[in-house]
Amino acid sequence: MRRITHYKFHKTVIFLFATAAVMFASSSGASAQSDEPDKPARPVDVRVVRQTDGSVTVAWDVPSGRPKADGYTVVYRLSAAEPGAQPAEARWWSYQHESRVGPDNRQARVRDLTNGVWYELTVIAQYGDDQWEWSDDSVLARAGEAAPEVRPPDAPAAATVSAEEPGSVTVEWEPPVDDGGAPVDGYEVWYLLEEDRSTQTHEEADEVLWTRAGNGLGPDARGYRITGLVDYKLYNVIVAAVNEAGRGQFGYAWGTANGDDHDPLGLIADHRFARSYSLGTDTWEVWVCDVSDGDLPVDAADTATLLNREITPYFSWLSGGRYRPEFVAGGVVQADLTHESQHAGDYECEDRVAEVSEGGTQGAVIVLDKDEAVSSGGAGRRPGSDVDGTLTVSAGTFPDNGRAIRLSAETVLPVSAYCSDCRHPNHVYLDVVAHELGHALDWPHSFGGNRPETREALRDIGIYVDEYDNPMDMISGSPPGWELRRNGLVAGTIAVNRYAAGWIDPDDVAVHEGGIASYVLAPIGIAGTQMLVLPTGDSGHFISLGARAAAGYDAGIPATGVEVYRVDQRASACSPESPANPDRLKCTGSGRRTQQVPPPPDSDQEIDELTDHVYGPGDQLTVGGLRVEVTDRVGDRFRVWVGNPYAGTFADDENNIHEENIDFLADRGITSGCNRELKLYCPDRPVTRAQMATFLILALGETGASPSGPSRFTDVPDDSWYRPYVERLAELEISVGYPDGTFRPKEHVTRAQMALFLTSAFDGLAPVEAPTGVFDDVPADVSYAAAVEGILAAGVTQGCTRTPVRNYCPNEPVRRDHLATLLARALQASL
């Protein structure tokens, strides 16, 4: 890489350039022009009016009707440099300050230029001390030439950057609109790591390096792939066209290497690291390690056959066919005969296997010929995976990748091989094999102790940290009764692990974006939304919900419903002793903090208490400031409601002064709201005549009519939901519709009409005999005055305003919350 060469700043414009940095992040180099007439305007139609020896004169216009600028400044920079040089024009800070003029000027001369050298000139309007408006236009000119026939081309059009493969981005573009008067000979592509530029001070700007990625690309080139980048890093990519006059202006675009190929939702820290082995075939070599205190009859070939028969279909089910572990026989190695331990990893069997294995598989399953040893497994190493604190993947093969599972013999032998009087002699602890293989896929334990506090701190307050207190997750425990099931393979794993492995499509993940929403979650093996994410506002920290049903290998789970977990990947969760950067995602892979909501307080719990984080229909919780309810079950799917916490029946009438009366109607079955699924009443909506008919019939304790034949009203469809209520309203002579034979069901009910409906429907309400004009906006002689004053006398209404005049607002539509109070009072007045 070469260092960019450019002119130094004039000190007087350093602040100017600092405020304009963002504006030159696009190919136009300017912010969007405001259409508001009282806003400052930028110069337009910048043009060259004269080119003389050592100078160029430019002119510009200003939109009329805008505030007057305090003055104008013309700035310039080199446009085309000698071949192979760093592009000075690629850097917004390469502009030079020249020619300040007053607010009434529309022309300025730039002096002391070199004849024959191309320059790009731009005009800036100054408003006050801290607002600068850059022109959309810039012009190219050479001093000493009155009318250059050929100039460098404009910037390529529509430059975009995309990421599809690891460690790369692809930039695409269209030819420049103006080729400068000569055909484009080719294109150049350069890039810069965005954080390198953004972290530099102006004094350090000379140290920033651009890298030429594509040079000498032909005139027909429309794209170029830049490789050798760091995944998940943002890059600034620029592309320029070249003709006989030199390199033209640059088009700018930004892109993140490998930014959205597998995890566009941005949920899993270093997700490619987690998926390096979890998709496709994952081949394991099975070895037996003969240890000093073991003599059980473990055979590598028999073990491989067993695992292919039992473990392979289990993971095929769990992954939806996206992951297939396969096992091949290796051989036997001898451990240190003088060493004895209760932990399978202490015998250094992995080193012995690494010495004799021919390699080529993705991992090694190493079985000790003894029982009662603690098994272990892990994701192993990825060569060259840590690049400046960012994990990239170079997934290798064993033994180089260090990917090994260490097991005791009881995990692959039937109980009868080492226990003569056990209850279930044919059982094999294959759940341990699946568990360790889960760790080799970078899955963490999901348990109650997964908190930012240290284990010692938890124990100080009486909480014992048990990493196996979650019987819903094979990576964190097995439910009781496994002996009667299929070799312990009686539970799958949670949704966030399956998503991290690439077994759940991003399209099958719902992210709650606020407000009120309802989701239907499907369990493993059933199409539909597999995971619901509730963001917390912090990157890498979210609530994960997934459905579980007793089917397939989940047939043995102790609870069905929606399970809820808190996933925390922030450094503050993994390093509570004050990390240097608490916002950096450090809890990756098996270090990902995953905890039940709520977590079990300790390990001495009954099985039903260990599944308190599984919610069935009718259950609810508050998490992350949101209320979550499992409203119902449809087959093996579960419907989940999410919104703000609320009291009462409906979620959208909280703190409404009519809420008590709304709940009164709901309790009596008079209303189920406007959206039962979302638990909405829609208090602000106006009431239609069809809705009013329904409210009144139900409030009166009536049921809808069962009409036969055509509707009595010409505008009430025979199959409409409201026809039975409208017909019953007519049968009771509460409303017989309009003289033209219509009911007008979609019209809004006015307050005047409401008074007529109420006095007609309820025995305890009646129009007054002689209206007196109590309300200033309801004269005594109007047709509805008696009804309005009748509901006033019964205490059903007090009107809409009392001061400075008393009004009823007869022509205003009745809102649904107002209707609840009017109906509740009407019912009470009729008791």
Disulfide bonds with the S-S distance in Angstrom:
Cys289-Cys349 2.03
Cys419-Cys422 1.65
Cys574-Cys587 1.75
Cys674-Cys682 1.86
Cys800-Cys809 1.92
